[in-house]
Amino acid sequence: MPDTSLEVWTAPRSGLSQIEFHTQVVPGRSGLAEAAESWLAGQSVAIERLRSRATHVGSEGSAVVAIHGDAGAGKLRVAQWIHRCSSRSGNPLLVLDSDDPTLKSQLDRVIRVIAARARGLSSNPARTPGTLVLRNWDRAEEPALARLFEILGCQGVELVCALVLISKRSADQIRGSSTLHAQLLARAGGSVVSVPALRHRGIDIQELARHFANEAARRYDKSIRGISPQALSKLEAHDFPGNVRELQVMVEQAVLRSTGDWVTGESFWGLGEDSPLAATEESELVIRLPGSSLREIEIQALRLALKLAGGRVVRASELLGITRHALRRKLEKFGLNDLRVTNESSTSTTA
């Protein structure tokens, strides 16, 4: 008997680009906005157009969809959105990669499963993939591309499984790769979706960052109220060459580093050089950390005062408006003694 079960497939240890099933509760049409991937959150014109386009492509039931965009922009998230909007959303989403050396045998399995479903021989039709996503499809070789046409041809009248082809290259760039590439794009027709880079949706950065911070806080069981306004401003000023993926990783690492109630600018290592504290005059220190914990504000104030004073305790205590003895106790309390200069007697005289 031919193997018609996708559940028995196992991913070899040698690769990461293997089979992934995404089974989830399918939202109603009115709940699509609430069920949106966090990567597609935002109010920019670019992301609103993308959500509308992906919803339309999924709802109209195209057999072949081509998605392109920069690395890290969220192409797989768009594929998931399209799958959710389709009539096949009750079946799994299957993700394969053209760079996987076992791709040909995996596609052979898919063909057997779909053919069995079309002939009514499948013991578990619910495990037939509703959408097959092929990443880096522009690098697929002709034997693999030929099997994609077999998948389209063996389904009969009912469209059991749609193909979503993902690439960093645009359709115009891929069309000349081979005859089979061009023919697949012809099957896609107008179902081509372009995913905008994060630089084209800058007003979404704050909302995306909040989503990622909440997700990371839940994942790592961190008690965090949010991201401070100063940190959000720094994020907005960053150009994010790695797109949404870079933002997600950056926020997750900042959440892990954070020790207070709020994720502050200092938790984002290497993100800008401006300090969340500012000195206006030599004798005045202005703290600009609304939303941060009192402990964090105090530590930052101590750090900046010592920096402005060149490590001199007397001068730093004058900037902070406290006695040198009080400052020394605070440095001991927060483990900041290493910020002091070693020769206090000479610095006291200088101060």
C-alpha positions as CSV (number, residue, x, y, z in Angstrom):
1,M,0.0,0.0,0.0
2,P,1.3,3.4,-0.9
3,D,2.1,5.7,2.1
4,T,-0.6,8.4,2.0
5,S,0.0,9.9,5.5
6,L,1.8,13.1,6.0
7,E,1.9,12.6,9.7
8,V,4.6,10.0,9.5
9,W,7.1,12.3,7.8
10,T,10.1,13.2,9.9
11,A,12.7,15.9,9.3
12,P,16.3,14.7,9.0
13,R,18.6,16.2,11.7
14,S,20.9,17.6,9.0
15,G,18.7,20.5,7.9
16,L,16.4,23.2,9.2
17,S,14.5,23.8,6.0
18,Q,12.2,20.9,6.4
19,I,8.5,20.1,6.7
20,E,6.5,22.4,9.1
21,F,2.8,21.9,9.8
22,H,0.8,24.9,11.0
23,T,-2.5,23.6,12.5
24,Q,-4.6,26.3,14.1
25,V,-8.1,27.4,14.8
26,V,-9.4,29.1,11.7
27,P,-11.0,32.5,12.5
28,G,-14.2,33.7,11.0
29,R,-14.0,36.3,8.3
30,S,-14.8,39.0,10.9
31,G,-12.0,37.9,13.1
32,L,-9.2,38.1,10.5
33,A,-7.9,41.4,11.8
34,E,-7.7,40.1,15.4
35,A,-6.0,36.9,14.2
36,A,-3.4,38.7,12.1
37,E,0.2,37.7,12.4
38,S,2.0,40.2,14.5
39,W,4.4,40.8,11.6
40,L,1.5,42.2,9.6
41,A,0.3,44.6,12.3
42,G,0.3,48.3,11.7
43,Q,-1.7,51.2,10.1
44,S,0.6,52.2,7.3
45,V,-0.8,52.4,3.8
46,A,1.7,49.8,2.7
47,I,0.6,47.2,5.3
48,E,-3.1,47.9,4.9
49,R,-2.7,47.3,1.1
50,L,-0.8,44.1,1.8
51,R,-3.4,42.7,4.2
52,S,-6.2,43.6,1.7
53,R,-4.3,42.0,-1.2
54,A,-3.5,38.8,0.8
55,T,-7.1,38.5,1.9
56,H,-8.4,38.8,-1.6
57,V,-5.9,36.3,-3.1
58,G,-6.7,33.8,-0.4
59,S,-10.4,34.2,-0.7
60,E,-10.5,33.9,-4.5
61,G,-8.9,30.5,-4.2
62,S,-6.0,30.9,-6.7
63,A,-4.2,27.6,-7.4
64,V,-0.8,29.3,-7.6
65,V,0.3,32.4,-5.7
66,A,3.7,34.0,-6.0
67,I,5.1,36.1,-3.1
68,H,8.2,38.2,-3.2
69,G,10.0,40.7,-1.0
70,D,13.2,41.4,0.9
71,A,14.7,39.0,3.4
72,G,13.0,39.3,6.7
73,A,10.0,41.2,5.4
74,G,7.5,38.5,6.3
75,K,6.8,36.5,3.2
76,L,6.0,33.3,5.1
77,R,3.6,35.3,7.4
78,V,1.8,36.5,4.3
79,A,1.6,32.9,3.0
80,Q,0.0,31.9,6.4
81,W,-2.5,34.8,6.1
82,I,-3.4,33.7,2.6
83,H,-3.9,30.1,3.8
84,R,-6.2,31.3,6.6
85,C,-8.3,33.2,4.2
86,S,-8.7,30.2,1.8
87,S,-11.4,27.5,1.7
88,R,-8.6,25.0,2.5
89,S,-7.7,26.6,5.9
90,G,-9.0,23.5,7.8
91,N,-6.1,21.5,6.3
92,P,-2.4,21.9,7.2
93,L,0.0,24.5,5.8
94,L,3.1,22.6,4.5
95,V,6.4,24.5,4.1
96,L,9.2,23.1,2.0
97,D,12.5,24.7,0.8
98,S,14.1,24.5,-2.6
99,D,17.5,24.3,-0.9
100,D,16.6,21.1,0.8
101,P,18.3,18.1,-0.9
102,T,15.3,15.9,-0.1
103,L,12.8,18.2,-1.8
104,K,12.2,15.8,-4.7
105,S,11.2,12.9,-2.5
106,Q,9.1,15.1,-0.3
107,L,7.2,16.4,-3.3
108,D,6.7,12.7,-4.4
109,R,5.1,12.1,-1.1
110,V,2.8,15.1,-1.5
111,I,1.8,13.8,-5.0
112,R,0.8,10.4,-3.6
113,V,-1.2,11.9,-0.7
114,I,-3.1,14.3,-3.0
115,A,-3.7,11.6,-5.6
116,A,-5.1,9.3,-2.9
117,R,-7.3,12.1,-1.7
118,A,-8.6,12.8,-5.2
119,R,-9.5,9.1,-5.7
120,G,-11.2,8.9,-2.3
121,L,-8.6,6.5,-1.0
122,S,-7.1,8.6,1.8
123,S,-7.9,7.3,5.3
124,N,-7.4,10.8,6.7
125,P,-8.3,13.5,4.2
126,A,-7.9,16.2,6.9
127,R,-4.1,15.6,6.8
128,T,-3.8,16.5,3.2
129,P,-2.0,19.8,2.9
130,G,-4.4,22.7,2.1
131,T,-1.5,24.9,1.0
132,L,2.0,23.9,0.0
133,V,4.6,26.7,0.4
134,L,7.9,26.5,-1.4
135,R,10.5,28.8,-0.2
136,N,13.3,30.0,-2.5
137,W,11.4,28.6,-5.4
138,D,13.5,30.6,-7.9
139,R,16.3,28.2,-7.0
140,A,14.2,25.1,-7.6
141,E,15.6,22.7,-10.3
142,E,13.5,21.4,-13.1
143,P,12.7,18.0,-11.6
144,A,11.2,19.7,-8.6
145,L,9.3,22.2,-10.7
146,A,7.9,19.4,-12.8
147,R,6.5,17.8,-9.7
148,L,4.7,21.1,-8.8
149,F,2.8,20.8,-12.1
150,E,2.0,17.1,-11.2
151,I,0.6,18.3,-7.9
152,L,-1.6,20.8,-9.8
153,G,-2.7,18.1,-12.3
154,C,-3.5,15.3,-10.0
155,Q,-6.2,17.1,-8.0
156,G,-9.2,16.6,-10.3
157,V,-12.1,19.1,-10.1
158,E,-11.6,20.1,-6.5
159,L,-8.6,22.2,-5.6
160,V,-7.2,20.1,-2.8
161,C,-3.8,22.0,-2.3
162,A,-2.8,25.4,-3.5
163,L,0.8,26.3,-4.3
164,V,2.4,29.4,-2.7
165,L,5.8,30.2,-4.2
166,I,8.1,32.4,-2.1
167,S,11.2,34.3,-3.3
168,K,13.3,37.3,-2.6
169,R,13.4,37.9,-6.3
170,S,10.5,39.5,-8.2
171,A,8.4,37.7,-10.8
172,D,10.0,39.7,-13.6
173,Q,13.5,38.6,-12.3
174,I,12.4,34.9,-12.1
175,R,10.5,34.6,-15.3
176,G,13.6,34.2,-17.4
177,S,15.2,31.5,-15.2
178,S,13.6,28.7,-17.1
179,T,10.5,27.7,-19.2
180,L,9.0,26.0,-16.1
181,H,9.5,29.0,-14.0
182,A,7.8,31.1,-16.6
183,Q,4.9,28.6,-16.9
184,L,4.3,28.6,-13.1
185,L,4.2,32.4,-13.0
186,A,1.7,32.2,-15.9
187,R,-0.4,29.9,-13.8
188,A,-0.3,32.4,-11.0
189,G,-1.6,35.1,-13.3
190,G,-2.5,38.2,-11.2
191,S,-2.0,36.4,-7.9
192,V,1.4,38.0,-7.3
193,V,1.9,39.6,-3.9
194,S,4.7,42.0,-3.1
195,V,5.7,42.3,0.6
196,P,6.9,45.8,1.5
197,A,10.2,46.3,3.4
198,L,10.0,47.8,6.9
199,R,11.5,51.1,5.6
200,H,8.3,51.6,3.6
201,R,6.1,51.1,6.7
202,G,8.0,53.1,9.3
203,I,4.9,54.3,11.2
204,D,4.3,50.6,12.1
205,I,7.5,50.1,14.0
206,Q,6.1,51.1,17.4
207,E,3.1,48.8,17.1
208,L,5.2,45.9,15.8
209,A,7.7,46.5,18.7
210,R,4.9,46.4,21.3
211,H,3.6,43.1,19.8
212,F,7.0,41.5,19.8
213,A,7.7,42.7,23.4
214,N,4.4,41.2,24.6
215,E,5.1,37.9,22.8
216,A,8.7,37.8,24.3
217,A,7.4,38.6,27.8
218,R,4.9,35.8,27.6
219,R,7.5,33.4,26.2
220,Y,10.1,34.0,28.8
221,D,7.7,34.8,31.7
222,K,9.0,38.3,32.1
223,S,6.9,41.0,33.9
224,I,7.1,43.9,31.5
225,R,4.7,46.7,31.1
226,G,6.0,47.8,27.7
227,I,8.7,49.7,25.9
228,S,9.7,53.2,27.1
229,P,9.0,56.1,24.7
230,Q,12.7,56.9,24.4
231,A,13.4,53.3,23.3
232,L,10.5,53.4,20.7
233,S,11.9,56.7,19.4
234,K,15.3,55.0,18.9
235,L,13.7,52.1,17.1
236,E,11.9,54.5,14.7
237,A,15.2,56.1,13.9
238,H,16.9,52.8,12.9
239,D,16.8,51.8,9.3
240,F,16.4,48.0,9.9
241,P,18.2,46.5,6.9
242,G,17.0,43.1,8.2
243,N,13.4,44.2,8.1
244,V,10.7,42.9,10.5
245,R,12.8,39.9,11.5
246,E,15.6,42.2,12.7
247,L,13.1,44.2,14.7
248,Q,11.7,41.0,16.3
249,V,15.1,39.7,17.3
250,M,16.2,43.1,18.6
251,V,13.1,43.5,20.8
252,E,13.3,39.9,22.1
253,Q,16.9,40.4,23.1
254,A,16.0,43.7,24.8
255,V,13.2,42.0,26.7
256,L,15.7,39.3,27.9
257,R,18.2,42.0,29.1
258,S,15.6,44.1,30.8
259,T,15.5,44.0,34.6
260,G,12.7,46.5,35.3
261,D,9.1,47.0,34.5
262,W,9.9,48.7,31.2
263,V,12.2,47.9,28.3
264,T,14.4,51.0,28.1
265,G,16.8,52.3,25.4
266,E,19.8,50.8,27.2
267,S,18.4,47.3,26.7
268,F,18.8,47.8,22.9
269,W,22.6,47.4,22.6
270,G,24.1,49.4,19.8
271,L,20.9,51.1,18.9
272,G,21.9,54.8,18.6
273,E,24.3,56.6,20.9
274,D,22.1,59.2,22.4
275,S,21.6,58.6,26.2
276,P,18.1,58.6,27.7
277,L,19.6,61.0,30.2
278,A,20.8,64.4,29.2
279,A,22.9,67.1,30.9
280,T,22.0,70.7,30.1
281,E,24.6,72.6,32.2
282,E,27.5,71.4,34.2
283,S,25.6,71.7,37.4
284,E,22.3,70.4,36.2
285,L,21.1,66.9,35.4
286,V,17.9,66.2,33.5
287,I,16.3,62.7,33.6
288,R,14.1,61.9,30.7
289,L,12.8,58.4,31.4
290,P,9.0,58.5,31.7
291,G,7.5,55.1,32.2
292,S,10.7,53.5,33.5
293,S,11.0,52.1,37.1
294,L,12.4,54.3,39.9
295,R,15.4,51.9,40.3
296,E,16.3,52.2,36.6
297,I,16.1,56.0,36.7
298,E,18.3,56.1,39.8
299,I,20.9,53.8,38.2
300,Q,21.0,55.7,35.0
301,A,21.3,59.0,36.9
302,L,24.3,57.6,38.8
303,R,26.0,56.4,35.7
304,L,25.6,59.7,33.8
305,A,26.6,61.8,36.8
306,L,29.9,59.8,37.2
307,K,30.5,60.0,33.5
308,L,30.1,63.8,33.4
309,A,32.3,64.0,36.5
310,G,35.0,61.8,35.1
311,G,34.5,59.3,37.9
312,R,35.0,61.9,40.6
313,V,32.6,61.2,43.5
314,V,32.6,64.7,44.9
315,R,31.7,66.3,41.5
316,A,29.1,63.6,40.8
317,S,27.5,64.2,44.2
318,E,27.2,67.9,43.4
319,L,25.5,67.2,40.1
320,L,23.0,64.9,41.8
321,G,22.5,67.2,44.8
322,I,23.4,64.6,47.4
323,T,26.4,64.1,49.8
324,R,29.4,62.2,48.7
325,H,28.7,59.6,51.5
326,A,25.2,59.1,50.2
327,L,26.6,58.7,46.7
328,R,29.1,56.1,47.8
329,R,26.3,54.1,49.6
330,K,24.3,54.1,46.4
331,L,27.2,53.0,44.3
332,E,27.8,50.2,46.7
333,K,24.1,49.3,46.7
334,F,23.8,49.1,42.9
335,G,27.3,47.6,42.3
336,L,28.6,50.6,40.5
337,N,31.9,51.1,42.4
338,D,33.8,50.3,39.2
339,L,32.7,53.6,37.8
340,R,34.6,55.6,40.4
341,V,38.2,56.7,39.8
342,T,40.7,54.9,42.0
343,N,42.4,57.9,43.6
344,E,39.6,59.7,45.4
345,S,41.8,62.0,47.5
346,S,43.3,63.6,44.5
347,T,39.9,63.9,42.7
348,S,38.3,65.4,45.8
349,T,41.0,68.1,45.9
350,T,40.4,68.8,42.2
351,A,36.6,68.9,42.7
